[in-house]
Amino acid sequence: MNTIVITGGSRGIGASTAIECARRGLGVILTYKSNPDAAAGVVSRIQAQGGQAVALALDVGDASGFAAFRESVINALDATWNTSELSGLVNNAGYGLYAPIETVTEDQFDGLMNVLLKGPFFLTQALLPLLKQGAGIVNLTSATTRVATAGVAPYATFKGGLEVLSRYMAKEFAERKIRVNAVSPGAIRTELGGGLNAEFEALLASQTALGRVGEPDEVARVIASLLTEDGGWINAQSIEVAGGYNI
Ligand SMILES: NC(=O)c1ccc[n+]([C@@H]2O[C@H](COP(=O)([O-])OP(=O)(O)OC[C@H]3O[C@@H](n4cnc5c(N)ncnc54)[C@H](OP(=O)(O)O)[C@@H]3O)[C@@H](O)[C@H]2O)c1
C-alpha cells in the first residue's frame, strides 16, 4: 500500500485531505500539534471507512524534533504497513496572523516563519530519505501570495517563499522523479485565524468569483489527485484552488 504523511491532519484542510487520500487507497500518517483527540477522530473515521491511518505528534515550528519524528514515521510504516517507504508528503500545517506590518513583533514573525517556511523546508529534508522514486510532495501556500491583502504581510510572504521553494524542490528532486507542487487555497471554511463569522464570510464570498467560500474537501480532492495517478504528469506548478479569488 502507498503511504503518505500529512502535517496538520487533525482539522480543516489537512483532516479532509487525510480522509480523501485514504478513500483513494493510500495509507495515511497524519500529524497533530495541540489536538490529539481531533486527530484520533480523523483516524477513527478513516478506519470506519475501511482505510488505514496513524496519528503522530509533531510541532512543525521546531526543526530540532524532526529527526525523532522521522524515527516515529519509520516505526509506524513498519508496524502498520510493513514498508519502509513513503509515496507522498503534504506540508499542510499552518496558522494565521492578522496584524499590520507596523505592529508585527519579531517573535510573531519568527514563530510564523518557523511553521510556514522553515518547517516545510527541514521536514522535507528529514523525510526525503524515506520518499520513494516517483513520490509526490504538495506544499500548501495561499492565494494571498497573488494579491495584497492588508494585515497578512508575514503570512503571505512566507507562503510566497514556500511557493518558490516548491519549484526548487521539483528541480532538485527530479533525479528521483519526485514531483513537487504548491496548492494555493483561497478562502476556505476552516478554523484558520479564528474561523469565519457571518460578516467575514460574506466579505470573502463577495471577493470570490463563484460567490461563496470554499469547503476543505474541495481543496482535499485536488491535493489527493496530485498524490495519485491522476496528477502523475503535473510537476513544479502552483495550483490555485480558490473559486476565482480577487480576479
Ligand atoms: N483556510 C483557508 O482559507 C486557507 C487559505 C489559504 C491557505 N491555507 C493554508 O492551508 C493549510 C491548512 O489550513 P486550515 O485552514 O486547514 O487550518 P486549520 O483548520 O486552522 O488547521 C490547522 C492545522 O495545522 C496544525 N498546526 C498548526 N500549527 C502547527 C504547528 N506548529 N505544528 C504542527 N501542526 C500545526 C493544526 O494542528 P492542531 O489542531 O493539532 O494544533 C491543524 O491540524 C495552512 O497551511 C493554511 O495556511 C488555508
The ligand as a Gaussian input file, in Angstrom:
#p B3LYP/6-31G(d) Opt

LIG

0 1
 N       -8.482000      28.110000       5.354000
 C       -8.079000      28.921000       4.421000
 O       -8.834000      29.812000       3.981000
 C       -6.693000      28.810000       3.848000
 C       -6.365000      29.635000       2.768000
 C       -5.103000      29.572000       2.223000
 C       -4.165000      28.692000       2.731000
 N       -4.494000      27.889000       3.794000
 C       -3.452000      27.001000       4.311000
 O       -3.924000      25.662000       4.383000
 C       -3.263000      24.978000       5.442000
 C       -4.292000      24.321000       6.358000
 O       -5.043000      25.356000       6.974000
 P       -6.512000      25.151000       7.583000
 O       -7.314000      26.252000       7.060000
 O       -6.953000      23.758000       7.400000
 O       -6.196000      25.482000       9.118000
 P       -6.819000      24.924000      10.487000
 O       -8.223000      24.438000      10.299000
 O       -6.568000      26.007000      11.483000
 O       -5.887000      23.659000      10.813000
 C       -4.516000      23.845000      11.032000
 C       -3.814000      22.524000      11.223000
 O       -2.416000      22.784000      11.371000
 C       -1.941000      22.240000      12.597000
 N       -0.894000      23.090000      13.163000
 C       -0.958000      24.404000      13.451000
 N        0.226000      24.832000      13.933000
 C        1.049000      23.747000      13.947000
 C        2.405000      23.531000      14.321000
 N        3.172000      24.495000      14.836000
 N        2.922000      22.276000      14.201000
 C        2.170000      21.281000      13.709000
 N        0.883000      21.417000      13.339000
 C        0.341000      22.646000      13.458000
 C       -3.153000      22.116000      13.497000
 O       -2.912000      21.070000      14.438000
 P       -3.602000      21.039000      15.928000
 O       -5.053000      21.348000      15.751000
 O       -3.365000      19.637000      16.399000
 O       -2.873000      22.049000      16.751000
 C       -4.257000      21.792000      12.480000
 O       -4.276000      20.402000      12.207000
 C       -2.393000      26.016000       6.150000
 O       -1.056000      25.919000       5.693000
 C       -3.012000      27.332000       5.738000
 O       -2.096000      28.387000       5.797000
 C       -5.742000      27.931000       4.350000

